[in-house]
Amino acid sequence: MKSDRQIAIIGLGAFGMALVKSLAKEGAQVIAVDDRMDNVEEVKHITLNAICFDATDVRQLKMHGITEVDVAVVAIGEKFDSTVIVAMELLNSGVKEVYARATSDVQEQILRRIGVTEILNPEKQLGERMGISLQRSGIKDLLELGDGQSVFELIVPKSMNDFTLKELELRRRFGINVLSINRLVPHEKDSKQSVYKSIGFTTPETKVKAGDKMIVLGGIEECSKLIALN
């Protein structure tokens, strides 16, 4: 889905590179920036707007239109002082949404004080999600939304097989909203193998089947109670 919003990704390490590829795949207007030409060359086939320059140079930030974008993600991983300089310039220039990467609690505190929209700590967030998956078997944390709410993938308890969502009353009983269901289907190229595919949006009449994985919105404790029914 194409969007009119311009998004600048500044810093093309592993995290920034993955963001550019994901956004381009979704049809976003992406401007990719890095001070290393080899990194810029790697994304030139993905986005036409791949530019090599030092983002701490305020004059070049303005010249290349980075201060005019709708959203900016400062994904510079190695030099935190550069992250602060770039983020402050973008905020002072009126960029509405500025996201910045931090790798420690101290860095997070500094970024909060200068007023970034949201702080990104990929390593910390990945660790927290993996901790949930390892400690609570059957639950995979997909996306944290804040206020204790996340999107989880849950292995459906056997006791729920062959019941409709209306019959299960998961919202009333657990405070959980089912967004979709991933179901095992035969592989397109090898019928002997099975893969999980989304069935799309659910309805009250959607019936749960053995092996299903539910994509739900809720809290971790509520999801744990549901999984405990197995």
Summary of the structure (lengths in Angstrom):
residues: 230
radius of gyration: 21.5
end to end distance: 39.1
largest distance: 63.1
contacts: 665
relative contact order: 0.11
helix: 37%
strand: 30%
